[in-house]
Amino acid sequence: RRAEELSRKVPVPITVTMPDGTVLTDYKKKGDDSSAGGEKFMAWKTSPYDVAVCISQGLADSTVVARVTYSDYVSDYDPEEDGMGGGDVMLGEGDVHDDDDDTDADGADQSGSSSSKNKPILWDLTRPLIGNVSRLELLKFDSDTDAKTTFWHSSAHMLGEALEHLYGCRLTIGPPLAGGFYYDSYMGDASASGSGADGSGAHGSSNAFREEDYKPIEGEVTKIIKSKQKFQRLVVTKSEALDLFRGNPFKEAIITTKIPDNSRTTVYKCGDLIDLCRGPHVVHTGKVKAFAATRHSATNWLGDTDHDTLQRMYGISFPDKKMLKIWKENQEKAKERDHRRIMQKQELVMFHDLSPGSAFWLPHGARIYNALIDFIKQHYWKRGYDEVVTPNIYNLDLWHQSGHALHYKDDMFCFDVEGKEWAMKPMNCPGHCLMFASAIRSYRDLPLRFADFGVLHRNELSGALSGLTRVRRFQQDDAHIFCREDQIEDEVTGALEFMKSVYTTFGMSYKLELSTRPKKALGEKALWDRAEAALARAMDAFAGKGGWKINPGDGAFYGPKIDIKVMDAMDRIHQCATVQLDFQLPIRFNLQYTTDNREKGEQFARPVMVHRAMLGSVERMFAVLCEHYGGKWPLWLSPRQVKLIPVHKDWNDYCEKVRDRLHDEGFYADVDLTKATFQKKVRNAQIEQYNFQLVVGEQEVNNGSVNIRTRENKVEGEKKVDELIDMLKQMKAEHK
């Protein structure tokens, strides 16, 4: 059927414009100055791969996927006929009743609908083009996030194929992640080691994955790689899809609920695997040169514990074996830097089964926690924020008014108070709205900047809790700015400058992304357009034109936002800081201020609300910094700043006096009064990550001084105690 449809398509000449502005029209090699042109590029025939070959074979071979921006489609292209009418059903998009935007997390539109013209679309390298291309980008693995996502998406299919071969399981979903991919499978009564068609396997009746399964899985994927199976894009109707996946209740459920009746979708075939998928994919499985199974876990279908238990296998892959070797080395470094290991070794934080997901901050951990909060408070003082304190519990009516109860109640701790339902607050914004509404506000009062370190609680599932990165009890450096529309640009610029100062202090780099109006946006489009323009101007002023990226349609339903992605010492990406505009809470709480206009109907206006956080969750930032520094805290954050080491017990009293002096000046100082040898005392202090060891002998006692060694065992030499204090004060003030 599809072949017959394609046979009726009329190839017509097309033009392809490259990112540097070069316009290509035919198969003539780039740089060929011969007057005779080559065969023309034709819609329905010419693919991005063909264009890449015209530039160089090396480029074509190293390209993972194309990102195509069409200026127009040929007249006989029908997105619905081509299975491009909705989102990726395997990623939860394209619901029959879902109008969400089809834009993926990295900004490239996955839809082929007419509305996606002039938007970048990820496109299979060998899939024929269907119109004039205003911009063709040929994406490589090591230089583009979309290329990595596509590469890992293809690898997930290969993992799924291997799981089917080995275990005869029922595949469910297998998405790419920020750093790899996974596939969830239903094992039923089958054994994860030995229930495949060939009967291979190592252990008995358990249907859960074990580490012993990793090597067989890697071996099977290696076979798939060597066979260089082509990824074939196939367009199917809903009924055809149901026939293809008959016997797999999970795929059948996706097709039934996510694909509208009388419509089409796409599947991809590689080897003997056919999977529901929007694509795109690499050209063939041989593009993957290195694969590793990395970890496994149990989960539930649709994340619901009432549904079937599934087994999840995670993986990572690369187009070069050297990349996998480097990745494994970095993973070992990451294990050494794991915040859970460090906080236990340094006695910073503990957890207890009687309060899962709620950290117990031990004395040394509380020192770091409080230093982070004090650091932000110093910025608040300089940047015109007013700190407020709000209740921890509210009548649920507040959350109905804010809209959170409708979408968020399952994640809240609710309880009865005198016959009425109350809840612990999971966020601060509704309380700040009540504070704004408590008085008559004038346009002269704005902007108002309310900052709140209130304790928040979210009812995370126990299985999702993980160290300090996913907890139930936490604090945020949460602030909300109430401003006039004409103040948006200045307030956003101020928030970005705030963010830059914070992450420069931490020694972390960052990237900015502007997420714009989604399909389900609330509010007038004109207001969204003005707000997005203000954010764009602020980002241009802050980062320069081209210094940030746009994510079309990825904003929150209540307003556009700036996503700030920070990179740690191991180049891992974390999303901690955020700046979001909110048009809806001011409406829900009927917030208004008096204007300077006395005309009827113009006396009052609605403020715009800016949600912003620099650290985000203090708990999560603690974990990020713990791993970023590898437990080697800078002096200003360090819970163990100075250790005095007497070379003989005769100098113990002097050391204690110096310790007391340092304590009075605000530094964390201890004295080693043990009977250990001098070398052992120095080594212990370095292992415990004291920033400085102050060695004291007879000469230092006589001179009123100390001899300074660093954590790295560098001897700084003798200094008077007053000089030492001045040095430490300067380091602390400069956040070193």
Sequence and secondary structure as in RCSB ss.txt:
>XXXX:A:sequence
RRAEELSRKVPVPITVTMPDGTVLTDYKKKGDDSSAGGEKFMAWKTSPYDVAVCISQGLADSTVVARVTYSDYVS
DYDPEEDGMGGGDVMLGEGDVHDDDDDTDADGADQSGSSSSKNKPILWDLTRPLIGNVSRLELLKFDSDTDAKTT
FWHSSAHMLGEALEHLYGCRLTIGPPLAGGFYYDSYMGDASASGSGADGSGAHGSSNAFREEDYKPIEGEVTKII
KSKQKFQRLVVTKSEALDLFRGNPFKEAIITTKIPDNSRTTVYKCGDLIDLCRGPHVVHTGKVKAFAATRHSATN
WLGDTDHDTLQRMYGISFPDKKMLKIWKENQEKAKERDHRRIMQKQELVMFHDLSPGSAFWLPHGARIYNALIDF
IKQHYWKRGYDEVVTPNIYNLDLWHQSGHALHYKDDMFCFDVEGKEWAMKPMNCPGHCLMFASAIRSYRDLPLRF
ADFGVLHRNELSGALSGLTRVRRFQQDDAHIFCREDQIEDEVTGALEFMKSVYTTFGMSYKLELSTRPKKALGEK
ALWDRAEAALARAMDAFAGKGGWKINPGDGAFYGPKIDIKVMDAMDRIHQCATVQLDFQLPIRFNLQYTTDNREK
GEQFARPVMVHRAMLGSVERMFAVLCEHYGGKWPLWLSPRQVKLIPVHKDWNDYCEKVRDRLHDEGFYADVDLTK
ATFQKKVRNAQIEQYNFQLVVGEQEVNNGSVNIRTRENKVEGEKKVDELIDMLKQMKAEHK
>XXXX:A:secstr
 HHHHHHT    B  EE TTS EE BSS TT   SS  SB BTTT  HHHHHHHH HHHHHHEEEEEEEEEEE T
T  TTTTT SS  GGGT   TT     B TTS B   SGGGTTSEEEE TTS   EEEEEEEEEEGGG HHHHHH
HHHHHHHHHHHHHHHHH  EE    EETTEEEEEEE TT  TTT STT   SS S  S  GGGHHHHHHHHHHHH
HTT B EEEEEEHHHHHHHTTT HHHHHHHHHHS TT EEEEEEETTEEEE      SBGGG  EEEEEEEEEEE
GGG TTS EEEEEEEEEESSHHHHHHHHHHHHHHHHH HHHHHHHTT EE  TTSTT  EE HHHHHHHHHHHHH
HHHHHHHHT EE    SEEEHHHHHHHTHHHHHGGGS EEEETTEEEEE S SHHHHHHHHHTS EEGGG  EEE
EE  EEE    GGG BTTTB SEEEEEEEEEEE GGGHHHHHHHHHHHHHHHHHHHT EEEEEEE   TT  S H
HHHHHHHHHHHHHHHHHH TTSSEEETT SBTTB EEEEEEE TT  EEEEEEEEEESHHHHHTT  EE S  ST
T SEE  EEEEEEEEEEHHHHHHHHHHHHTT   TTT S  EEEEESSGGGHHHHHHHHHHHHHTT  EEE  SS
  HHHHHHHHHHTT SEEEEE HHHHHHTEEEEEETT  EEEEEEHHHHHHHHHHHHHTT 
